[in-house]
């Protein structure tokens, strides 16, 4: 008897709401498809504008959330639920979730601040709290970096905005600072001339900016020279990697000695047996 009552109730519910439930299922499927399609087209459209690529993913994420809310409200209206009551319920739920996930909402707020203040853009090479890498994307909760070793690092927006950010790509040019050691007794004028020549002949060193070559310090077994040149930001690592080899070859050609660690031992007053 109990099973018959349950079956009758299910049959009555399906006959009354079955069409609506089927319609809601169709709306959900259409909503998911439309969200994917519009997100795809929106992303392609925004990437053709001057909007930074990292910001595009952030905007698309916000759009997906709004579409989900719209689908829920449409389904509620089909079931003849009070949308005002639903909104109150959602607001109460949002408050409870907000208290439980306040750190996550802080990440969202900080993500918005990152978008507005633009301390970096997609593709910039940055250092955040000592972690270096290229900015891959700015998301609702996180910032993704790709290191020089092709490792993805995901950082919460809270730690990004509250930490130290160094953007190496923010400006068009930057200075490359290098130091080279020569042996005591080397011809100082010749050393400076060789270093200047290497800097001037390097194809990626900006000749419109001043090239600085000077004696920097005296170490225990060498004289240290500083070389400071200006390069395009994109050429920085190329110059830093190629310059030492060019200096070594030039020193070798001109007979300028490069020092190495050595210890001289003097023994006095040797007693003869």
HELIX and SHEET records of a PDB file:
HELIX    1   1 UNK A    2  UNK A   47  1                                  46    
HELIX    2   2 UNK A   53  UNK A   78  1                                  26    
HELIX    3   3 UNK A   83  UNK A  100  1                                  18    
HELIX    4   4 UNK A  102  UNK A  117  1                                  16    
HELIX    5   5 UNK A  157  UNK A  162  1                                   6    
HELIX    6   6 UNK A  188  UNK A  201  1                                  14    
HELIX    7   7 UNK A  233  UNK A  235  5                                   3    
HELIX    8   8 UNK A  236  UNK A  254  1                                  19    
SHEET    1   A 5 UNK A 152  UNK A 156  0                                        
SHEET    2   A 5 UNK A 142  UNK A 146 -1                                        
SHEET    3   A 5 UNK A 131  UNK A 138 -1                                        
SHEET    4   A 5 UNK A 125  UNK A 128 -1                                        
SHEET    5   A 5 UNK A 165  UNK A 167 -1                                        
SHEET    1   B 3 UNK A 173  UNK A 182  0                                        
SHEET    2   B 3 UNK A 223  UNK A 232 -1                                        
SHEET    3   B 3 UNK A 212  UNK A 218 -1                                        
END                                                                             
